[in-house]
Amino acid sequence: MVVATDVVKQAEQFREDFAKLRAEIGKVIVGMEEIVDGVLICLFAGGHCLLEGVPGLGKTLLVRTLAQTLDLKFSRIQFTPDLMPADIIGTNMVNESPDGKRYFEFEQGPVFANVILADEINRATPKTQSALLEAMQEHTVTVSGTKYVLDEPFFVLATQNPIEMEGTYPLPEAQLDRFFLKMLVRYPSRDGLCTIVQRTTTAEMPVASQIMAKEMAREWMRLARDVVIAPHVEDYAVRLVLATQPESDQATEMAKKYVRYGSSPRGAQALILSGKIKALLDGRYNVSFKDVADSILPALRHRIILNFEGEAEGITTDAILEDLVGKVPTQARD
């Protein structure tokens, strides 16, 4: 059993490593501190991240830089309408031995990496999108009845464009639910844009260095799950999720009016795990109500499906979540 002093030292080292990663990524990525923190939280929680933003904001560069700082194998999959499932997970190829005998040999697809960039994921057909489902949930892929285990850590970071709707396919609800967080990438500020221009129009482009080994990343993923959460804080996370479900007696009036389907249990898992990492970063070893509440937008915004009335009135899932945070009490009422 790990003694308390060891836990304290581990937590302090985690905060130091997190800060180093943030600073090293910041040498390349400008003005995306919230996005960088969200992506790192996803990684150490063992989840996957969905980034939504217009092209050219540095989403691909962010993922590549993250892989460099952690010494992880990086793979990019450009999703297009003609992309097939075998192009992602791999396929059995017919080979011939020196004695002339033919045999099948599995050729791994780009999903066999540690950090996967699924670029413009909503441009592929639902059949191809679903090829990632097993990999994201089970960290395995199955081809011709044979199961292949993916290397850990396995982190999918997908991007989608909110503007160019022509030639896109909406992500299936089952796949959306497998993303731990959904982050919205916005345009840089004036100062941020000036810094980007200065860094990228000179002779040398900044390059990130390795800060953490793969084995240490696995260790921090285990530490994050050891953070303590009190029963009443855990109940608060559960009640927040129930408040998004229109048929629940915990639902807010806004959810009952505008929501078709609320968050699944994965939403509560995301709130709690994200809260645990936020607690570590704040120097605490127990989760607070604020840790949970601060995680609600990225953890639940993609798990809520609006009804016709909500879409017609232009209601956003963020507005529903901000409303329920103000109405769901931290302490349960008997």
WOWO-V30008 format. One record per pair of residues at least 12 apart in sequence whose C-alpha atoms are under 10 Angstrom apart, sorted by sequence separation. I is the first residue (numbers start at 1). J is the second residue. If there is no record, write none. Layout:
i = (I,I)
j = (J,J)
This chain:
i = (39,63,64,92,93,94,138,139,239,240,243,244,246,247,275,276,278,279,304,305,23,63,91,92,93,94,135,139,243,246,247,274,275,278,279,304,22,91,92,93,118,135,139,140,245,246,247,248,273,275,277,278,303,304,306,21,22,91,92,135,139,244,245,246,247,272,275,276,301,302,21,35,60,90,91,92,139,244,245,246,272,275,276,278,301,302,304,90,91,244,245,274,275,278,300,301,304,19,22,89,90,91,136,244,245,273,274,275,300,301,18,21,89,90,135,136,243,244,245,272,273,275,301,88,89,90,111,135,136,242,243,244,271,272,274,275,297,298,301,86,87,88,89,90,111,135,158,241,242,271,272,274,275,297,300,18,86,87,88,89,90,157,162,241,242,270,271,273,274,296,297,18,39,86,87,88,89,112,156,159,240,241,242,271,272,297,35,39,85,86,87,88,111,132,156,157,158,159,241,268,271,272,274,297,32,111,157,159,241,242,270,271,274,296,297,18,32,36,40,159,241,242,270,271,296,30,32,35,36,39,112,238,240,241,271,272,29,30,112,240,241,268,270,271,293,296,297,29,111,112,238,239,267,270,271,293,296,28,29,32,36,88,111,237,238,241,269,270,237,238,240,267,268,294,29,30,77,236,237,267,268,293,28,29,77,235,237,238,266,267,293,28,75,76,77,234,237,238,266,267,75,76,234,236,237,267,25,26,29,74,75,112,114,121,122,236,263,264,267,25,28,74,75,76,106,112,113,114,115,121,122,123,234,263,266,267,293,25,27,74,75,79,106,112,113,114,115,116,117,118,119,120,121,122,123,137,234,237,262,263,265,25,26,73,74,75,76,77,78,79,80,85,111,112,113,114,115,116,117,118,119,120,121,122,136,233,262,263,264,25,73,74,75,76,77,78,79,80,81,83,84,85,88,106,108,113,114,115,116,117,118,119,120,121,122,129,262,263,264,290,24,25,72,73,74,75,76,77,78,79,80,81,82,83,84,87,88,113,114,115,116,117,118,119,120,123,129,130,133,134,137,262,263,289,24,72,73,74,75,76,77,78,79,80,81,82,83,85,86,89,106,112,113,114,115,116,117,118,119,123,125,129,130,133,136,137,261,262,263,289,25,71,72,73,74,75,76,77,78,79,80,81,82,84,85,88,89,111,113,122,123,124,125,126,129,132,133,136,229,261,262,22,24,25,70,77,79,80,81,83,84,85,87,88,111,123,124,125,126,130,131,134,229,260,261,262,21,24,70,78,79,80,81,83,84,85,86,111,122,123,124,125,126,127,130,133,227,259,260,261,78,79,82,83,85,89,122,123,124,125,126,129,132,227,229,259,260,261,22,67,81,84,85,121,122,123,124,225,226,229,258,259,260,21,67,80,120,121,122,123,225,227,228,258,259,260,20,21,66,67,79,121,122,126,224,225,227,255,257,258,259,260,79,121,122,224,226,227,229,257,258,259,260,64,89,90,91,92,224,225,228,255,256,258,259,63,64,89,90,91,92,224,225,227,236,237,240,255,257,258,259,63,64,89,90,91,223,224,227,233,234,236,240,257,258,63,89,223,224,233,234,258,62,224,233,234,237,241,255,258,221,224,228,229,230,232,233,236,237,240,244,254,259,60,86,220,223,227,228,229,230,232,233,236,258,59,60,227,228,229,230,233,234,237,258,259,60,89,226,227,228,229,230,233,237,241,244,245,258,59,226,227,228,229,240,244,245,153,224,244,254,259,152,153,241,255,258,152,153,55,152,153,254,255,152,254,255,48,50,253,254,48,49,50,51,52,153,252,255,51,252,254,255,253,254,50,252,253,43,252,244,251,252,253,252,244,252,243,244,251,73,243,250,79,72,73,76,79,241,244,72,73,74,75,76,77,79,240,243,72,76,243,241,240,243,240,243,81,177,180,181,80,81,177,179,180,240,48,80,81,177,178,179,240,47,48,177,178,180,181,239,240,47,177,180,181,239,240,179,180,237,239,236,239,63,180,181,236,237,239,63,180,236,63,235,236,235,236,60,233,235,59,60,232,233,59,60,232,233,59,114,232,59,55,54,55,46,47,48,49,50,51,52,53,54,55,46,47,48,49,50,51,52,53,54,55,46,47,48,49,50,51,52,53,54,55,44,46,47,48,49,50,51,52,53,54,55,43,46,47,48,49,50,51,52,53,54,43,44,52,43,42,43,42,43,181,183,184,42,181,182,183,39,181,182,183,181,182,39,180,181,182,183,179,180,181,182,183,179,180,181,182,179,181,182,177,180,181,177,179,180,178,179,177,178,50,59,176,177,49,58,176,177,50,51,57,176,49,50,57,173,174,48,49,50,51,52,53,54,55,57,173,47,48,49,50,51,52,53,54,56,57,173,47,48,49,50,51,52,53,54,173,47,48,49,50,51,52,53,54,46,47,48,49,50,51,52,53,45,42,43,42,69,71,72,41,42,68,69,70,71,41,42,68,69,70,71,72,39,67,68,69,70,71,72,73,38,39,65,66,67,68,69,70,71,72,38,39,65,66,67,68,69,70,71,38,39,64,65,66,68,69,70,71,38,65,66,69,70,72,70,71,35,36,67,70,35,34,35,34,35,34,35,32,32,31,32,31,32,31,30,31,30,31,31,32,30,31,30,31,29,30,30,31,30,31,29,30,29,28,30,29,28,27,28,46,44,43,44,43,44,45,46,44,45,46,28,29,43,44,45,27,28,43,44,45,46,27,28,29,42,44,45,46,26,27,28,41,44,45,27,44,25,26,27,24,25,41,24,25,23,24,24,25,21,24,21,21,21,20,21,20,18,17,18,17,17,17,14,18,14,17,14,14,13,14,10,11,14,10,14,11,10,11,7,11,7,7,47,45,45,47,45,46,47,42,45,44,45,44,45,42,45,41,42,45,41,44,41,41,42,38,41,40,41,37,50,49,49,50,38,42,38,38,15,19,14,18,15,16,11,14,15,14,15,11,12,15,11,12,14,10,11,12,8,11,12,11,11,8,8,8,7)
j = (51,75,76,104,105,106,150,151,251,252,255,256,258,259,287,288,290,291,316,317,36,76,104,105,106,107,148,152,256,259,260,287,288,291,292,317,36,105,106,107,132,149,153,154,259,260,261,262,287,289,291,292,317,318,320,36,37,106,107,150,154,259,260,261,262,287,290,291,316,317,37,51,76,106,107,108,155,260,261,262,288,291,292,294,317,318,320,107,108,261,262,291,292,295,317,318,321,37,40,107,108,109,154,262,263,291,292,293,318,319,37,40,108,109,154,155,262,263,264,291,292,294,320,108,109,110,131,155,156,262,263,264,291,292,294,295,317,318,321,107,108,109,110,111,132,156,179,262,263,292,293,295,296,318,321,40,108,109,110,111,112,179,184,263,264,292,293,295,296,318,319,41,62,109,110,111,112,135,179,182,263,264,265,294,295,320,59,63,109,110,111,112,135,156,180,181,182,183,265,292,295,296,298,321,57,136,182,184,266,267,295,296,299,321,322,44,58,62,66,185,267,268,296,297,322,57,59,62,63,66,139,265,267,268,298,299,57,58,140,268,269,296,298,299,321,324,325,58,140,141,267,268,296,299,300,322,325,58,59,62,66,118,141,267,268,271,299,300,268,269,271,298,299,325,61,62,109,268,269,299,300,325,61,62,110,268,270,271,299,300,326,62,109,110,111,268,271,272,300,301,110,111,269,271,272,302,61,62,65,110,111,148,150,157,158,272,299,300,303,62,65,111,112,113,143,149,150,151,152,158,159,160,271,300,303,304,330,63,65,112,113,117,144,150,151,152,153,154,155,156,157,158,159,160,161,175,272,275,300,301,303,64,65,112,113,114,115,116,117,118,119,124,150,151,152,153,154,155,156,157,158,159,160,161,175,272,301,302,303,65,113,114,115,116,117,118,119,120,121,123,124,125,128,146,148,153,154,155,156,157,158,159,160,161,162,169,302,303,304,330,65,66,113,114,115,116,117,118,119,120,121,122,123,124,125,128,129,154,155,156,157,158,159,160,161,164,170,171,174,175,178,303,304,330,66,114,115,116,117,118,119,120,121,122,123,124,125,127,128,131,148,154,155,156,157,158,159,160,161,165,167,171,172,175,178,179,303,304,305,331,68,114,115,116,117,118,119,120,121,122,123,124,125,127,128,131,132,154,156,165,166,167,168,169,172,175,176,179,272,304,305,66,68,69,114,121,123,124,125,127,128,129,131,132,155,167,168,169,170,174,175,178,273,304,305,306,66,69,115,123,124,125,126,128,129,130,131,156,167,168,169,170,171,172,175,178,272,304,305,306,124,125,128,129,131,135,168,169,170,171,172,175,178,273,275,305,306,307,69,114,128,131,132,168,169,170,171,272,273,276,305,306,307,69,115,128,168,169,170,171,273,275,276,306,307,308,69,70,115,116,128,170,171,175,273,274,276,304,306,307,308,309,129,171,172,274,276,277,279,307,308,309,310,115,140,141,142,143,275,276,279,306,307,309,310,115,116,141,142,143,144,276,277,279,288,289,292,307,309,310,311,116,117,142,143,144,276,277,280,286,287,289,293,310,311,117,143,277,278,287,288,312,117,279,288,289,292,296,310,313,277,280,284,285,286,288,289,292,293,296,300,310,315,117,143,277,280,284,285,286,287,289,290,293,315,117,118,285,286,287,288,291,292,295,316,317,119,148,285,286,287,288,289,292,296,300,303,304,317,119,286,287,288,289,300,304,305,214,285,305,315,320,214,215,303,317,320,215,217,120,217,218,319,320,218,320,321,115,117,320,321,116,117,118,119,120,221,320,323,120,321,323,324,323,324,121,323,324,115,324,317,324,325,327,327,320,328,320,321,328,151,321,328,158,152,153,156,159,321,324,153,154,155,156,157,158,160,321,324,154,158,325,324,324,327,325,328,167,263,266,267,167,168,264,266,267,327,136,168,169,265,266,267,328,136,137,266,267,269,270,328,329,137,267,270,271,329,330,270,271,328,330,328,331,156,273,274,329,330,332,157,274,330,158,330,331,331,332,157,330,332,157,158,330,331,158,159,331,332,159,214,332,160,159,159,160,152,153,154,155,156,157,158,159,160,161,153,154,155,156,157,158,159,160,161,162,154,155,156,157,158,159,160,161,162,163,153,155,156,157,158,159,160,161,162,163,164,153,156,157,158,159,160,161,162,163,164,154,155,163,155,155,156,156,157,295,297,298,157,296,297,298,155,297,298,299,298,299,157,298,299,300,301,298,299,300,301,302,299,300,301,302,300,302,303,299,302,303,300,302,303,302,303,302,303,176,185,302,303,176,185,303,304,178,179,185,304,178,179,186,302,303,178,179,180,181,182,183,184,185,187,303,178,179,180,181,182,183,184,185,187,188,304,179,180,181,182,183,184,185,186,305,180,181,182,183,184,185,186,187,180,181,182,183,184,185,186,187,180,179,180,180,207,209,210,180,181,207,208,209,210,181,182,208,209,210,211,212,180,208,209,210,211,212,213,214,180,181,207,208,209,210,211,212,213,214,181,182,208,209,210,211,212,213,214,182,183,208,209,210,212,213,214,215,183,210,211,214,215,217,216,217,182,183,214,217,183,183,184,184,185,185,186,185,186,186,187,187,188,188,188,189,189,190,191,192,191,192,192,193,192,193,194,195,195,196,195,196,196,196,199,199,199,199,200,218,217,217,218,218,219,220,221,220,221,222,205,206,220,221,222,205,206,221,222,223,224,206,207,208,221,223,224,225,206,207,208,221,224,225,208,225,207,208,209,207,208,224,208,209,208,209,210,211,208,211,209,210,211,211,212,212,211,211,212,212,216,217,216,220,217,220,219,220,220,221,219,220,223,220,224,223,223,224,223,227,226,227,270,269,270,273,272,273,274,270,273,273,274,274,275,273,276,273,274,277,274,277,275,276,277,274,277,277,278,278,298,298,299,302,295,299,298,299,277,281,277,281,280,281,277,280,281,281,282,279,280,283,280,281,283,280,281,283,280,283,284,284,285,283,284,285,285)
